[in-house]
Amino acid sequence: MNTKRNISIIGGAGHVGFPLGLIFSSKGFNVSLIDKDKKNINKINNGEVPFLEENSKKLLVTMLKKKKIYATDKIDEISKSKYIIICIGTPITSKLNPNLKPFINFFHQLKNKINKNQIIIIRSSVYPGICEKIYKIIEKKCKNLSYCPERIVQGKSITELPKLPQLVSGKSKKAIIESGKLFKKICKKIIFTEIIEAELVKLFSNAYRYINFSISNQFYMICQSQNLNFFKIRNIMREGYMRNANIPESGFTAGPCLLKDTMQLSSFYNHRFKLGHAAMSVNEGIPEFIITKLEKKFNLKKKTVGVLGLTFKAETDDIRDSLAIKLVKLLRIKKIKTLQSDEFYKNDINISKNDLIRRCDIIILATPHKAYKKLKIKKNKTVIDIWGLIENK
Protein backbone atom coordinates (compact mmCIF):
# COMPACT_ATOMS: atom_id res chain seq x y z
CA MET A 1 0.00 0.00 0.00
CA ASN A 2 1.27 3.51 -0.86
CA THR A 3 1.31 5.42 2.42
CA LYS A 4 2.93 8.64 1.19
CA ARG A 5 -0.31 10.61 1.23
CA ASN A 6 -1.68 9.10 4.42
CA ILE A 7 -1.87 10.83 7.78
CA SER A 8 -3.09 9.42 11.09
CA ILE A 9 -3.98 11.90 13.82
CA ILE A 10 -4.16 10.47 17.33
CA GLY A 11 -6.56 12.60 19.32
CA GLY A 12 -8.19 13.29 15.98
CA ALA A 13 -11.71 13.92 17.29
CA GLY A 14 -10.53 16.70 19.60
CA HIS A 15 -10.24 20.46 19.26
CA VAL A 16 -6.68 20.33 17.89
CA GLY A 17 -6.70 17.15 15.82
CA PHE A 18 -10.09 17.45 14.12
CA PRO A 19 -9.61 20.79 12.29
CA LEU A 20 -6.02 19.85 11.45
CA GLY A 21 -7.26 16.65 9.85
CA LEU A 22 -9.90 18.52 7.88
CA ILE A 23 -7.35 20.91 6.43
CA PHE A 24 -4.91 18.15 5.48
CA SER A 25 -7.71 16.17 3.84
CA SER A 26 -8.68 19.26 1.82
CA LYS A 27 -5.11 19.29 0.47
CA GLY A 28 -5.44 15.77 -0.91
CA PHE A 29 -4.19 13.68 2.00
CA ASN A 30 -6.04 10.59 3.19
CA VAL A 31 -6.62 11.22 6.89
CA SER A 32 -7.63 8.87 9.69
CA LEU A 33 -8.80 10.56 12.89
CA ILE A 34 -8.02 8.16 15.74
CA ASP A 35 -9.67 8.79 19.09
CA LYS A 36 -11.17 7.08 22.16
CA ASP A 37 -14.29 9.26 22.10
CA LYS A 38 -16.79 7.03 20.30
CA LYS A 39 -19.53 9.66 20.47
CA ASN A 40 -17.39 12.15 18.56
CA ILE A 41 -16.22 9.43 16.17
CA ASN A 42 -19.81 8.62 15.24
CA LYS A 43 -20.66 12.27 14.80
CA ILE A 44 -17.73 12.89 12.48
CA ASN A 45 -18.44 9.83 10.34
CA ASN A 46 -22.06 10.96 10.03
CA GLY A 47 -21.05 14.43 8.89
CA GLU A 48 -21.69 16.15 12.22
CA VAL A 49 -19.12 18.51 13.69
CA PRO A 50 -18.51 17.35 17.31
CA PHE A 51 -18.11 20.89 18.68
CA LEU A 52 -18.25 24.47 17.44
CA GLU A 53 -15.54 25.06 14.84
CA GLU A 54 -16.00 27.81 12.26
CA ASN A 55 -16.23 26.78 8.61
CA SER A 56 -15.89 23.07 9.38
CA LYS A 57 -19.34 21.60 8.64
CA LYS A 58 -19.32 21.99 4.87
CA LEU A 59 -15.68 20.94 4.64
CA LEU A 60 -16.30 17.80 6.69
CA VAL A 61 -19.26 16.73 4.54
CA THR A 62 -17.23 17.33 1.36
CA MET A 63 -14.20 15.37 2.58
CA LEU A 64 -16.39 12.47 3.73
CA LYS A 65 -18.03 12.30 0.30
CA LYS A 66 -14.59 12.25 -1.31
CA LYS A 67 -13.51 9.56 1.18
CA LYS A 68 -10.52 11.64 2.22
CA ILE A 69 -11.22 11.48 5.94
CA TYR A 70 -12.75 9.11 8.49
CA ALA A 71 -12.74 8.65 12.26
CA THR A 72 -11.98 5.45 14.15
CA ASP A 73 -11.03 4.15 17.59
CA LYS A 74 -8.63 1.58 16.12
CA ILE A 75 -5.06 2.73 16.69
CA ASP A 76 -3.71 -0.02 14.42
CA GLU A 77 -4.82 2.20 11.53
CA ILE A 78 -1.51 4.04 11.94
CA SER A 79 0.20 1.17 10.08
CA LYS A 80 -1.31 2.60 6.87
CA SER A 81 0.17 6.08 7.36
CA LYS A 82 3.47 7.77 6.68
CA TYR A 83 2.74 10.62 9.11
CA ILE A 84 1.48 10.07 12.66
CA ILE A 85 0.47 13.29 14.39
CA ILE A 86 -0.06 13.23 18.16
CA CYS A 87 -2.69 15.62 19.51
CA ILE A 88 -3.46 14.16 22.93
CA GLY A 89 -3.89 16.13 26.14
CA THR A 90 -1.10 16.97 28.57
CA PRO A 91 -2.91 17.81 31.82
CA ILE A 92 -1.58 19.06 35.12
CA THR A 93 -2.23 17.49 38.53
CA SER A 94 -4.37 18.94 41.32
CA LYS A 95 -1.08 20.33 42.72
CA LEU A 96 -0.45 22.13 39.41
CA ASN A 97 2.44 19.92 38.33
CA PRO A 98 2.66 18.36 34.84
CA ASN A 99 1.01 14.95 34.76
CA LEU A 100 3.58 13.32 32.48
CA LYS A 101 2.84 9.66 33.20
CA PRO A 102 -0.14 9.15 30.81
CA PHE A 103 1.71 10.90 27.97
CA ILE A 104 4.87 8.83 28.47
CA ASN A 105 2.89 5.59 28.87
CA PHE A 106 1.14 6.30 25.59
CA PHE A 107 4.46 6.30 23.73
CA HIS A 108 5.52 3.05 25.41
CA GLN A 109 2.43 1.53 23.79
CA LEU A 110 2.88 3.35 20.50
CA LYS A 111 6.46 2.18 19.96
CA ASN A 112 5.23 -1.36 19.29
CA LYS A 113 3.02 -0.15 16.44
CA ILE A 114 5.37 2.13 14.47
CA ASN A 115 8.18 1.50 11.98
CA LYS A 116 11.41 3.20 10.95
CA ASN A 117 9.95 4.84 7.84
CA GLN A 118 7.17 6.74 9.57
CA ILE A 119 7.32 10.36 10.72
CA ILE A 120 6.09 10.87 14.29
CA ILE A 121 4.95 14.44 14.94
CA ILE A 122 4.03 15.65 18.42
CA ARG A 123 1.52 18.50 18.18
CA SER A 124 0.52 18.70 21.86
CA SER A 125 1.76 21.35 24.27
CA VAL A 126 4.43 19.63 26.35
CA TYR A 127 6.66 20.09 29.36
CA PRO A 128 10.12 21.22 28.16
CA GLY A 129 12.40 18.25 27.68
CA ILE A 130 9.62 15.70 27.26
CA CYS A 131 10.32 15.22 23.54
CA GLU A 132 13.84 14.05 24.40
CA LYS A 133 12.34 11.46 26.76
CA ILE A 134 9.87 10.35 24.12
CA TYR A 135 12.67 9.97 21.59
CA LYS A 136 14.55 7.61 23.92
CA ILE A 137 11.40 5.50 24.20
CA ILE A 138 10.84 5.10 20.44
CA GLU A 139 14.27 5.54 18.85
CA LYS A 140 14.94 1.80 18.42
CA LYS A 141 11.76 1.55 16.33
CA CYS A 142 11.76 4.99 14.70
CA LYS A 143 14.20 7.91 14.83
CA ASN A 144 11.98 10.34 12.93
CA LEU A 145 10.47 12.35 15.77
CA SER A 146 9.32 15.93 15.22
CA TYR A 147 7.84 18.55 17.49
CA CYS A 148 5.48 20.99 15.74
CA PRO A 149 3.28 22.65 18.40
CA GLU A 150 -0.19 23.93 17.59
CA ARG A 151 -0.81 27.64 18.15
CA ILE A 152 -4.38 28.13 16.98
CA VAL A 153 -7.31 29.89 18.64
CA GLN A 154 -9.89 27.25 19.45
CA GLY A 155 -12.92 27.52 17.20
CA LYS A 156 -11.08 29.39 14.45
CA SER A 157 -8.56 26.74 13.37
CA ILE A 158 -9.83 26.36 9.81
CA THR A 159 -9.27 30.07 9.19
CA GLU A 160 -6.08 30.46 11.21
CA LEU A 161 -3.99 27.45 10.25
CA PRO A 162 -3.26 28.53 6.66
CA LYS A 163 -2.22 31.99 7.88
CA LEU A 164 0.01 31.13 10.83
CA PRO A 165 3.69 30.21 10.47
CA GLN A 166 4.27 26.65 11.65
CA LEU A 167 7.12 25.72 13.98
CA VAL A 168 9.08 22.63 12.94
CA SER A 169 11.77 20.91 14.99
CA GLY A 170 12.99 17.33 15.06
CA LYS A 171 15.47 14.69 16.17
CA SER A 172 16.60 13.63 12.71
CA LYS A 173 17.26 15.41 9.44
CA LYS A 174 14.57 13.29 7.79
CA ALA A 175 12.02 14.20 10.47
CA ILE A 176 12.71 17.92 10.05
CA ILE A 177 12.62 17.86 6.23
CA GLU A 178 9.51 15.70 5.98
CA SER A 179 7.60 17.60 8.66
CA GLY A 180 8.51 20.87 6.99
CA LYS A 181 7.27 19.61 3.62
CA LEU A 182 4.06 18.36 5.21
CA PHE A 183 3.12 21.60 6.98
CA LYS A 184 4.16 23.68 3.97
CA LYS A 185 1.12 22.10 2.27
CA ILE A 186 -1.20 23.97 4.62
CA CYS A 187 0.64 27.20 5.47
CA LYS A 188 2.78 29.87 3.84
CA LYS A 189 5.75 29.92 6.22
CA ILE A 190 7.78 27.36 8.17
CA ILE A 191 10.02 28.37 11.07
CA PHE A 192 12.70 25.77 11.76
CA THR A 193 14.02 25.68 15.31
CA GLU A 194 15.39 23.37 18.02
CA ILE A 195 13.00 21.13 19.94
CA ILE A 196 13.59 22.77 23.34
CA GLU A 197 13.06 26.19 21.72
CA ALA A 198 9.78 25.07 20.15
CA GLU A 199 8.61 23.63 23.48
CA LEU A 200 9.33 26.94 25.21
CA VAL A 201 7.83 29.08 22.43
CA LYS A 202 4.49 27.39 23.05
CA LEU A 203 4.61 27.71 26.84
CA PHE A 204 5.99 31.26 26.79
CA SER A 205 3.23 32.30 24.37
CA ASN A 206 0.40 31.01 26.56
CA ALA A 207 1.98 32.28 29.79
CA TYR A 208 2.47 35.71 28.21
CA ARG A 209 -1.21 35.90 27.31
CA TYR A 210 -2.29 34.59 30.72
CA ILE A 211 -0.21 37.21 32.54
CA ASN A 212 -1.45 40.03 30.29
CA PHE A 213 -5.06 39.11 31.00
CA SER A 214 -4.32 39.12 34.73
CA ILE A 215 -3.07 42.72 34.50
CA SER A 216 -6.40 43.92 33.14
CA ASN A 217 -8.25 41.77 35.68
CA GLN A 218 -6.24 43.32 38.51
CA PHE A 219 -6.96 46.82 37.16
CA TYR A 220 -10.66 45.88 37.04
CA MET A 221 -10.54 44.77 40.69
CA ILE A 222 -8.83 48.00 41.75
CA CYS A 223 -11.49 50.07 39.98
CA GLN A 224 -14.32 48.00 41.44
CA SER A 225 -12.93 48.45 44.95
CA GLN A 226 -13.19 52.23 44.48
CA ASN A 227 -16.49 52.18 42.54
CA LEU A 228 -14.75 53.43 39.40
CA ASN A 229 -15.40 52.50 35.76
CA PHE A 230 -12.45 50.41 34.54
CA PHE A 231 -13.71 50.36 30.96
CA LYS A 232 -13.78 54.16 30.74
CA ILE A 233 -10.28 54.39 32.21
CA ARG A 234 -8.98 51.67 29.87
CA ASN A 235 -10.43 53.43 26.83
CA ILE A 236 -8.75 56.68 27.85
CA MET A 237 -5.47 54.82 28.30
CA ARG A 238 -5.74 53.48 24.76
CA GLU A 239 -6.96 56.59 22.97
CA GLY A 240 -4.20 58.02 20.80
CA TYR A 241 -1.52 56.41 22.96
CA MET A 242 0.03 53.51 21.10
CA ARG A 243 2.02 52.21 24.07
CA ASN A 244 -1.27 51.18 25.66
CA ALA A 245 -3.02 50.02 22.49
CA ASN A 246 -2.72 46.32 23.32
CA ILE A 247 -4.12 46.35 26.85
CA PRO A 248 -6.48 43.33 26.81
CA GLU A 249 -10.06 43.11 27.99
CA SER A 250 -10.79 42.10 31.54
CA GLY A 251 -12.82 38.93 32.01
CA PHE A 252 -12.78 35.30 33.02
CA THR A 253 -9.42 33.99 31.80
CA ALA A 254 -9.84 30.24 31.67
CA GLY A 255 -9.95 27.15 29.50
CA PRO A 256 -7.77 24.08 29.01
CA CYS A 257 -4.54 25.81 27.91
CA LEU A 258 -3.44 29.11 29.43
CA LEU A 259 -3.32 28.21 33.14
CA LYS A 260 -2.09 24.68 32.40
CA ASP A 261 0.82 25.86 30.27
CA THR A 262 1.71 28.63 32.72
CA MET A 263 1.97 26.02 35.46
CA GLN A 264 4.00 23.68 33.23
CA LEU A 265 6.43 26.54 32.75
CA SER A 266 6.49 27.20 36.49
CA SER A 267 7.32 23.56 37.18
CA PHE A 268 10.14 23.73 34.61
CA TYR A 269 11.52 26.73 36.55
CA ASN A 270 11.31 24.88 39.88
CA HIS A 271 8.15 26.76 40.87
CA ARG A 272 9.97 30.12 40.91
CA PHE A 273 7.80 31.63 38.17
CA LYS A 274 6.42 34.38 40.40
CA LEU A 275 4.61 36.25 37.63
CA GLY A 276 2.81 33.06 36.61
CA HIS A 277 1.62 32.33 40.14
CA ALA A 278 0.56 35.94 40.68
CA ALA A 279 -1.44 35.81 37.44
CA MET A 280 -3.12 32.59 38.57
CA SER A 281 -4.06 34.18 41.90
CA VAL A 282 -5.69 37.12 40.12
CA ASN A 283 -7.42 35.24 37.30
CA GLU A 284 -8.68 32.33 39.38
CA GLY A 285 -9.78 34.74 42.10
CA ILE A 286 -12.20 36.75 39.95
CA PRO A 287 -15.32 34.61 40.72
CA GLU A 288 -14.75 34.90 44.48
CA PHE A 289 -14.03 38.62 44.11
CA ILE A 290 -17.38 39.18 42.37
CA ILE A 291 -19.31 37.22 44.99
CA THR A 292 -17.58 38.99 47.90
CA LYS A 293 -18.37 42.40 46.44
CA LEU A 294 -22.02 41.43 45.99
CA GLU A 295 -22.20 40.08 49.55
CA LYS A 296 -21.07 43.45 50.89
CA LYS A 297 -23.95 45.17 49.10
CA PHE A 298 -26.79 42.63 49.29
CA ASN A 299 -28.16 39.83 51.40
CA LEU A 300 -27.69 37.28 48.62
CA LYS A 301 -29.78 34.68 50.43
CA LYS A 302 -32.78 36.86 49.54
CA LYS A 303 -31.75 37.37 45.91
CA THR A 304 -31.80 35.29 42.76
CA VAL A 305 -28.53 35.44 40.85
CA GLY A 306 -28.31 34.66 37.15
CA VAL A 307 -25.12 33.62 35.39
CA LEU A 308 -25.16 34.46 31.68
CA GLY A 309 -22.71 32.28 29.78
CA LEU A 310 -21.07 29.08 30.99
CA THR A 311 -18.37 28.29 28.42
CA PHE A 312 -14.75 29.23 29.03
CA LYS A 313 -14.81 31.81 26.22
CA ALA A 314 -17.23 33.38 23.76
CA GLU A 315 -18.82 31.62 20.79
CA THR A 316 -17.90 28.10 21.86
CA ASP A 317 -19.69 25.19 23.52
CA ASP A 318 -16.62 24.15 25.54
CA ILE A 319 -16.89 24.35 29.34
CA ARG A 320 -13.51 22.80 30.16
CA ASP A 321 -11.91 24.65 33.10
CA SER A 322 -14.54 27.38 32.79
CA LEU A 323 -14.51 30.06 35.48
CA ALA A 324 -18.20 30.63 34.77
CA ILE A 325 -18.84 27.08 35.98
CA LYS A 326 -16.63 27.78 39.00
CA LEU A 327 -18.72 30.88 39.73
CA VAL A 328 -21.97 28.88 39.60
CA LYS A 329 -20.54 26.25 41.94
CA LEU A 330 -19.35 28.86 44.45
CA LEU A 331 -22.77 30.53 44.48
CA ARG A 332 -24.54 27.22 45.08
CA ILE A 333 -22.08 26.19 47.79
CA LYS A 334 -23.13 29.38 49.56
CA LYS A 335 -26.77 28.27 49.07
CA ILE A 336 -27.57 31.29 46.90
CA LYS A 337 -30.40 30.71 44.45
CA THR A 338 -28.65 30.63 41.08
CA LEU A 339 -30.00 30.31 37.54
CA GLN A 340 -27.83 29.74 34.47
CA SER A 341 -27.97 30.16 30.71
CA ASP A 342 -25.70 29.75 27.71
CA GLU A 343 -26.07 30.27 23.97
CA PHE A 344 -24.09 27.20 22.91
CA TYR A 345 -23.62 24.82 25.83
CA LYS A 346 -26.88 23.01 26.51
CA ASN A 347 -28.07 20.92 29.44
CA ASP A 348 -31.25 20.24 31.39
CA ILE A 349 -30.56 22.97 33.97
CA ASN A 350 -30.12 25.90 31.61
CA ILE A 351 -32.92 28.37 30.94
CA SER A 352 -33.20 30.96 28.17
CA LYS A 353 -31.35 34.26 28.52
CA ASN A 354 -34.61 36.21 28.46
CA ASP A 355 -36.13 34.03 31.18
CA LEU A 356 -32.99 34.44 33.28
CA ILE A 357 -33.08 38.24 32.92
CA ARG A 358 -36.75 38.31 33.87
CA ARG A 359 -36.40 36.07 36.93
CA CYS A 360 -33.11 37.27 38.44
CA ASP A 361 -32.33 40.25 40.67
CA ILE A 362 -28.60 40.12 39.89
CA ILE A 363 -27.20 39.20 36.48
CA ILE A 364 -23.54 38.28 36.04
CA LEU A 365 -22.22 38.28 32.48
CA ALA A 366 -19.73 35.42 32.73
CA THR A 367 -19.10 34.73 29.02
CA PRO A 368 -19.18 37.50 26.37
CA HIS A 369 -21.25 35.76 23.71
CA LYS A 370 -22.21 38.17 20.92
CA ALA A 371 -25.90 37.51 21.59
CA TYR A 372 -25.59 39.33 24.94
CA LYS A 373 -24.26 42.61 23.56
CA LYS A 374 -27.63 44.24 22.93
CA LEU A 375 -29.61 42.73 25.79
CA LYS A 376 -32.36 44.90 27.22
CA ILE A 377 -32.08 44.82 31.00
CA LYS A 378 -34.29 46.90 33.29
CA LYS A 379 -32.58 49.47 35.49
CA ASN A 380 -33.87 47.85 38.67
CA LYS A 381 -31.62 44.84 37.95
CA THR A 382 -28.01 44.70 39.13
CA VAL A 383 -25.65 43.80 36.29
CA ILE A 384 -22.06 42.62 36.78
CA ASP A 385 -20.36 42.89 33.41
CA ILE A 386 -16.66 42.16 33.86
CA TRP A 387 -16.19 42.23 30.07
CA GLY A 388 -17.75 45.64 29.44
CA LEU A 389 -19.87 44.04 26.72
CA ILE A 390 -23.52 44.89 27.30
CA GLU A 391 -24.54 48.13 25.59
CA ASN A 392 -27.95 48.56 27.27
CA LYS A 393 -27.37 48.04 30.95
C-alpha positions in Angstrom: 0.0 0.0 0.0 1.3 3.5 -0.9 1.3 5.4 2.4 2.9 8.6 1.2 -0.3 10.6 1.2 -1.7 9.1 4.4 -1.9 10.8 7.8 -3.1 9.4 11.1 -4.0 11.9 13.8 -4.2 10.5 17.3 -6.6 12.6 19.3 -8.2 13.3 16.0 -11.7 13.9 17.3 -10.5 16.7 19.6 -10.2 20.5 19.3 -6.7 20.3 17.9 -6.7 17.2 15.8 -10.1 17.4 14.1 -9.6 20.8 12.3 -6.0 19.9 11.5 -7.3 16.6 9.9 -9.9 18.5 7.9 -7.3 20.9 6.4 -4.9 18.2 5.5 -7.7 16.2 3.8 -8.7 19.3 1.8 -5.1 19.3 0.5 -5.4 15.8 -0.9 -4.2 13.7 2.0 -6.0 10.6 3.2 -6.6 11.2 6.9 -7.6 8.9 9.7 -8.8 10.6 12.9 -8.0 8.2 15.7 -9.7 8.8 19.1 -11.2 7.1 22.2 -14.3 9.3 22.1 -16.8 7.0 20.3 -19.5 9.7 20.5 -17.4 12.1 18.6 -16.2 9.4 16.2 -19.8 8.6 15.2 -20.7 12.3 14.8 -17.7 12.9 12.5 -18.4 9.8 10.3 -22.1 11.0 10.0 -21.0 14.4 8.9 -21.7 16.1 12.2 -19.1 18.5 13.7 -18.5 17.3 17.3 -18.1 20.9 18.7 -18.2 24.5 17.4 -15.5 25.1 14.8 -16.0 27.8 12.3 -16.2 26.8 8.6 -15.9 23.1 9.4 -19.3 21.6 8.6 -19.3 22.0 4.9 -15.7 20.9 4.6 -16.3 17.8 6.7 -19.3 16.7 4.5 -17.2 17.3 1.4 -14.2 15.4 2.6 -16.4 12.5 3.7 -18.0 12.3 0.3 -14.6 12.3 -1.3 -13.5 9.6 1.2 -10.5 11.6 2.2 -11.2 11.5 5.9 -12.8 9.1 8.5 -12.7 8.6 12.3 -12.0 5.4 14.2 -11.0 4.2 17.6 -8.6 1.6 16.1 -5.1 2.7 16.7 -3.7 0.0 14.4 -4.8 2.2 11.5 -1.5 4.0 11.9 0.2 1.2 10.1 -1.3 2.6 6.9 0.2 6.1 7.4 3.5 7.8 6.7 2.7 10.6 9.1 1.5 10.1 12.7 0.5 13.3 14.4 -0.1 13.2 18.2 -2.7 15.6 19.5 -3.5 14.2 22.9 -3.9 16.1 26.1 -1.1 17.0 28.6 -2.9 17.8 31.8 -1.6 19.1 35.1 -2.2 17.5 38.5 -4.4 18.9 41.3 -1.1 20.3 42.7 -0.5 22.1 39.4 2.4 19.9 38.3 2.7 18.4 34.8 1.0 14.9 34.8 3.6 13.3 32.5 2.8 9.7 33.2 -0.1 9.1 30.8 1.7 10.9 28.0 4.9 8.8 28.5 2.9 5.6 28.9 1.1 6.3 25.6 4.5 6.3 23.7 5.5 3.1 25.4 2.4 1.5 23.8 2.9 3.4 20.5 6.5 2.2 20.0 5.2 -1.4 19.3 3.0 -0.1 16.4 5.4 2.1 14.5 8.2 1.5 12.0 11.4 3.2 11.0 9.9 4.8 7.8 7.2 6.7 9.6 7.3 10.4 10.7 6.1 10.9 14.3 4.9 14.4 14.9 4.0 15.7 18.4 1.5 18.5 18.2 0.5 18.7 21.9 1.8 21.4 24.3 4.4 19.6 26.3 6.7 20.1 29.4 10.1 21.2 28.2 12.4 18.2 27.7 9.6 15.7 27.3 10.3 15.2 23.5 13.8 14.0 24.4 12.3 11.5 26.8 9.9 10.4 24.1 12.7 10.0 21.6 14.5 7.6 23.9 11.4 5.5 24.2 10.8 5.1 20.4 14.3 5.5 18.8 14.9 1.8 18.4 11.8 1.5 16.3 11.8 5.0 14.7 14.2 7.9 14.8 12.0 10.3 12.9 10.5 12.3 15.8 9.3 15.9 15.2 7.8 18.5 17.5 5.5 21.0 15.7 3.3 22.6 18.4 -0.2 23.9 17.6 -0.8 27.6 18.2 -4.4 28.1 17.0 -7.3 29.9 18.6 -9.9 27.2 19.4 -12.9 27.5 17.2 -11.1 29.4 14.5 -8.6 26.7 13.4 -9.8 26.4 9.8 -9.3 30.1 9.2 -6.1 30.5 11.2 -4.0 27.4 10.3 -3.3 28.5 6.7 -2.2 32.0 7.9 0.0 31.1 10.8 3.7 30.2 10.5 4.3 26.6 11.6 7.1 25.7 14.0 9.1 22.6 12.9 11.8 20.9 15.0 13.0 17.3 15.1 15.5 14.7 16.2 16.6 13.6 12.7 17.3 15.4 9.4 14.6 13.3 7.8 12.0 14.2 10.5 12.7 17.9 10.0 12.6 17.9 6.2 9.5 15.7 6.0 7.6 17.6 8.7 8.5 20.9 7.0 7.3 19.6 3.6 4.1 18.4 5.2 3.1 21.6 7.0 4.2 23.7 4.0 1.1 22.1 2.3 -1.2 24.0 4.6 0.6 27.2 5.5 2.8 29.9 3.8 5.8 29.9 6.2 7.8 27.4 8.2 10.0 28.4 11.1 12.7 25.8 11.8 14.0 25.7 15.3 15.4 23.4 18.0 13.0 21.1 19.9 13.6 22.8 23.3 13.1 26.2 21.7 9.8 25.1 20.1 8.6 23.6 23.5 9.3 26.9 25.2 7.8 29.1 22.4 4.5 27.4 23.1 4.6 27.7 26.8 6.0 31.3 26.8 3.2 32.3 24.4 0.4 31.0 26.6 2.0 32.3 29.8 2.5 35.7 28.2 -1.2 35.9 27.3 -2.3 34.6 30.7 -0.2 37.2 32.5 -1.4 40.0 30.3 -5.1 39.1 31.0 -4.3 39.1 34.7 -3.1 42.7 34.5 -6.4 43.9 33.1 -8.2 41.8 35.7 -6.2 43.3 38.5 -7.0 46.8 37.2 -10.7 45.9 37.0 -10.5 44.8 40.7 -8.8 48.0 41.7 -11.5 50.1 40.0 -14.3 48.0 41.4 -12.9 48.4 44.9 -13.2 52.2 44.5 -16.5 52.2 42.5 -14.7 53.4 39.4 -15.4 52.5 35.8 -12.4 50.4 34.5 -13.7 50.4 31.0 -13.8 54.2 30.7 -10.3 54.4 32.2 -9.0 51.7 29.9 -10.4 53.4 26.8 -8.8 56.7 27.9 -5.5 54.8 28.3 -5.7 53.5 24.8 -7.0 56.6 23.0 -4.2 58.0 20.8 -1.5 56.4 23.0 0.0 53.5 21.1 2.0 52.2 24.1 -1.3 51.2 25.7 -3.0 50.0 22.5 -2.7 46.3 23.3 -4.1 46.3 26.8 -6.5 43.3 26.8 -10.1 43.1 28.0 -10.8 42.1 31.5 -12.8 38.9 32.0 -12.8 35.3 33.0 -9.4 34.0 31.8 -9.8 30.2 31.7 -10.0 27.1 29.5 -7.8 24.1 29.0 -4.5 25.8 27.9 -3.4 29.1 29.4 -3.3 28.2 33.1 -2.1 24.7 32.4 0.8 25.9 30.3 1.7 28.6 32.7 2.0 26.0 35.5 4.0 23.7 33.2 6.4 26.5 32.7 6.5 27.2 36.5 7.3 23.6 37.2 10.1 23.7 34.6 11.5 26.7 36.5 11.3 24.9 39.9 8.1 26.8 40.9 10.0 30.1 40.9 7.8 31.6 38.2 6.4 34.4 40.4 4.6 36.2 37.6 2.8 33.1 36.6 1.6 32.3 40.1 0.6 35.9 40.7 -1.4 35.8 37.4 -3.1 32.6 38.6 -4.1 34.2 41.9 -5.7 37.1 40.1 -7.4 35.2 37.3 -8.7 32.3 39.4 -9.8 34.7 42.1 -12.2 36.8 39.9 -15.3 34.6 40.7 -14.8 34.9 44.5 -14.0 38.6 44.1 -17.4 39.2 42.4 -19.3 37.2 45.0 -17.6 39.0 47.9 -18.4 42.4 46.4 -22.0 41.4 46.0 -22.2 40.1 49.5 -21.1 43.5 50.9 -24.0 45.2 49.1 -26.8 42.6 49.3 -28.2 39.8 51.4 -27.7 37.3 48.6 -29.8 34.7 50.4 -32.8 36.9 49.5 -31.7 37.4 45.9 -31.8 35.3 42.8 -28.5 35.4 40.9 -28.3 34.7 37.2 -25.1 33.6 35.4 -25.2 34.5 31.7 -22.7 32.3 29.8 -21.1 29.1 31.0 -18.4 28.3 28.4 -14.7 29.2 29.0 -14.8 31.8 26.2 -17.2 33.4 23.8 -18.8 31.6 20.8 -17.9 28.1 21.9 -19.7 25.2 23.5 -16.6 24.2 25.5 -16.9 24.4 29.3 -13.5 22.8 30.2 -11.9 24.6 33.1 -14.5 27.4 32.8 -14.5 30.1 35.5 -18.2 30.6 34.8 -18.8 27.1 36.0 -16.6 27.8 39.0 -18.7 30.9 39.7 -22.0 28.9 39.6 -20.5 26.2 41.9 -19.4 28.9 44.4 -22.8 30.5 44.5 -24.5 27.2 45.1 -22.1 26.2 47.8 -23.1 29.4 49.6 -26.8 28.3 49.1 -27.6 31.3 46.9 -30.4 30.7 44.4 -28.7 30.6 41.1 -30.0 30.3 37.5 -27.8 29.7 34.5 -28.0 30.2 30.7 -25.7 29.8 27.7 -26.1 30.3 24.0 -24.1 27.2 22.9 -23.6 24.8 25.8 -26.9 23.0 26.5 -28.1 20.9 29.4 -31.3 20.2 31.4 -30.6 23.0 34.0 -30.1 25.9 31.6 -32.9 28.4 30.9 -33.2 31.0 28.2 -31.4 34.3 28.5 -34.6 36.2 28.5 -36.1 34.0 31.2 -33.0 34.4 33.3 -33.1 38.2 32.9 -36.8 38.3 33.9 -36.4 36.1 36.9 -33.1 37.3 38.4 -32.3 40.2 40.7 -28.6 40.1 39.9 -27.2 39.2 36.5 -23.5 38.3 36.0 -22.2 38.3 32.5 -19.7 35.4 32.7 -19.1 34.7 29.0 -19.2 37.5 26.4 -21.2 35.8 23.7 -22.2 38.2 20.9 -25.9 37.5 21.6 -25.6 39.3 24.9 -24.3 42.6 23.6 -27.6 44.2 22.9 -29.6 42.7 25.8 -32.4 44.9 27.2 -32.1 44.8 31.0 -34.3 46.9 33.3 -32.6 49.5 35.5 -33.9 47.9 38.7 -31.6 44.8 37.9 -28.0 44.7 39.1 -25.7 43.8 36.3 -22.1 42.6 36.8 -20.4 42.9 33.4 -16.7 42.2 33.9 -16.2 42.2 30.1 -17.7 45.6 29.4 -19.9 44.0 26.7 -23.5 44.9 27.3 -24.5 48.1 25.6 -27.9 48.6 27.3 -27.4 48.0 31.0 
